[in-house]
């Protein structure tokens, strides 16, 4: 699994029929310090993520492990929208803090 930030949307006028119900988002992956890297991927969105969201992604055969992607041709799938990330007693990321306390 990898963490990333949603930075864009892919619009396709035609898709394989098993992909019709899936929104495709562009995700920039984060490193261990939660800093953005230069690595991006087009990811099938199964959780209604949006621009700026920090998301949890899976790749390869795991990307086809959700009900929505079981029969789809995907290499990367967004499976969660991250609320917080912590290590030990330190909070490394909080969606609430980024959003100014709004949920």
PyMOL commands that set and color helices and strands:
alter all, ss='L'
color gray80, all
select helices_A, chain A and resi 17-19+60-64+95-98
alter helices_A, ss='H'
color red, helices_A
select strands_A, chain A and resi 2-10+23-30+36-45+54-59+76-81+84-87+90-94
alter strands_A, ss='S'
color yellow, strands_A
deselect
rebuild
show_as cartoon
